[in-house]
Amino acid sequence: GRVPAAAAGEEVPVEGGPPDHSYSLSSGTTSEELLRKLNEQRDIIALLEVKMKEMKGSIRRLRLAEAQLREEIREKDRLLHAATAGTRKRHGL
């Protein structure tokens, strides 16, 4: 294949896509502008990856907290059943 125009530092015409789309590029986009857009997107992606890691950490902590709460509820239920077992028999429930 032929060398892409971006490699030669020329203007790269980009066809297709609605012009109002935020990612669509005008036909006069230079390789410099393309690089800037790519770098901006790379920064955004890096930021999103950090946010995702933070969210995964939060989810992990919430899951641990949930497991502990479920354990406490099970324990309370067990005590409640033990305490009410005698009265249930008397009332015929």
C-alpha positions as CSV (number, residue, x, y, z in Angstrom):
1,G,0.0,0.0,0.0
2,R,1.0,3.6,-0.4
3,V,2.4,5.7,2.4
4,P,-0.5,7.5,4.3
5,A,-0.5,11.3,3.8
6,A,-0.2,11.8,7.6
7,A,3.2,10.2,7.6
8,A,4.4,12.7,4.9
9,G,3.1,15.6,7.0
10,E,0.6,16.7,4.4
11,E,-3.0,17.6,5.0
12,V,-5.1,14.5,5.3
13,P,-8.6,14.6,3.8
14,V,-11.1,12.5,5.8
15,E,-14.2,11.5,4.0
16,G,-17.6,10.5,5.3
17,G,-19.4,11.2,8.6
18,P,-21.9,13.9,9.4
19,P,-20.0,17.3,9.7
20,D,-21.8,18.1,13.0
21,H,-20.4,15.0,14.7
22,S,-17.9,15.9,17.4
23,Y,-15.3,13.4,16.1
24,S,-15.7,14.0,12.5
25,L,-12.9,16.0,10.9
26,S,-13.0,18.6,8.2
27,S,-11.3,17.8,4.9
28,G,-8.5,20.3,5.8
29,T,-7.4,18.6,9.0
30,T,-3.6,18.6,9.3
31,S,-1.6,15.7,10.8
32,E,-0.7,18.2,13.6
33,E,-4.4,18.6,14.4
34,L,-5.0,14.9,14.2
35,L,-2.1,14.3,16.7
36,R,-3.6,16.9,19.0
37,K,-7.0,15.2,18.8
38,L,-5.4,11.8,19.4
39,N,-3.5,13.1,22.4
40,E,-6.7,14.7,23.9
41,Q,-8.5,11.4,23.5
42,R,-5.6,9.5,25.0
43,D,-5.7,11.9,28.0
44,I,-9.5,11.3,28.3
45,I,-9.0,7.5,28.1
46,A,-6.3,7.6,30.8
47,L,-8.6,9.6,33.0
48,L,-11.5,7.2,32.4
49,E,-9.2,4.2,33.2
50,V,-8.2,5.9,36.6
51,K,-11.9,6.5,37.3
52,M,-12.8,2.8,36.4
53,K,-10.0,1.6,38.8
54,E,-11.4,3.8,41.6
55,M,-15.0,2.5,40.9
56,K,-13.8,-1.1,40.9
57,G,-12.2,-0.4,44.3
58,S,-15.4,1.2,45.6
59,I,-17.5,-1.8,44.3
60,R,-15.1,-4.2,46.0
61,R,-15.4,-2.3,49.3
62,L,-19.2,-2.3,49.0
63,R,-19.3,-6.0,48.3
64,L,-17.3,-6.7,51.4
65,A,-19.6,-4.4,53.5
66,E,-22.6,-6.2,52.0
67,A,-21.2,-9.6,52.9
68,Q,-20.5,-8.5,56.5
69,L,-24.0,-7.1,56.8
70,R,-25.5,-10.3,55.4
71,E,-23.5,-12.3,57.9
72,E,-24.7,-10.0,60.8
73,I,-28.4,-10.4,59.6
74,R,-27.9,-14.2,59.4
75,E,-26.5,-14.2,63.0
76,K,-29.4,-12.0,64.3
77,D,-32.0,-14.3,62.5
78,R,-30.4,-17.3,64.1
79,L,-30.6,-15.7,67.6
80,L,-34.2,-14.6,66.9
81,H,-35.2,-18.1,65.8
82,A,-33.6,-19.6,68.8
83,A,-35.3,-17.1,71.1
84,T,-38.7,-17.5,69.5
85,A,-38.5,-21.3,68.9
86,G,-40.0,-22.0,72.4
87,T,-42.8,-19.5,72.1
88,R,-43.7,-20.7,68.6
89,K,-44.3,-24.2,69.9
90,R,-46.6,-23.0,72.6
91,H,-48.7,-20.9,70.2
92,G,-48.9,-23.8,67.7
93,L,-47.3,-21.8,64.8
